[in-house]
């Protein structure tokens, strides 16, 4: 078997964090680096894609952001005038304008999920990615379904019923376990002989620890969660040098993003006075 491997997720366009994680992975001589989605949704989408393209043995799949990027027929999207979707569409268009045709072709070719050595890799949840029709919104064209879909993902505090459902899905398909991202909160848990792992986030950790996370897997299916310290001034500079980022049109948003990168607490919380309130 080709071990060790690395699993990363949720880069969110933060190239300095991705560069630091790839540097942390390098000494382990990983045979594969699996990237499980949400690569381009942030300040430097092209830089992040370029870093992955120049790194050997990278295998990636689509996350929400990559699906959104490919949902380009916004003129017929049924909720395009609603404030939330109107802003999201403008944000997607901002990312898209900074990606080349080659970048978009690479993203287009990414799979919805991956299976390797008995492990399932998804961005958010197993059933929703392997069987997308099970969560389709009735009456909505298939080309718009991803814009409506935002799974709650796999959290460490899943209820017993939710855990049983995930484990039953793994049993049904003969998987040893599942890797997911999406929630930006890492954990590794074992139920019986099945493992559920959330790798956390490279570019936007949200578990009160601002350090990017990734997971190392050895030949015995031992999983190790790693956190990476890097110079946040690089990310602050990325914020300062990207004043036209769509989200930064709102007063205080850029500073709130900086606070998020510093604290590992969602930027929306920093729009209030007490970040833990």
Helices and strands as residue ranges (DSSP letters): E 5-8, H 15-26, E 32-35, H 45-53, E 58-60, H 64-70, G 74-76, H 83-97, H 101-109, E 114-116, E 119-121, H 126-130, G 132-135, G 142-144, H 145-148, H 160-173, E 177-180, E 187-191, E 194-198, E 212-217, E 223-228, H 233-240, G 246-249, H 253-263, G 267-271
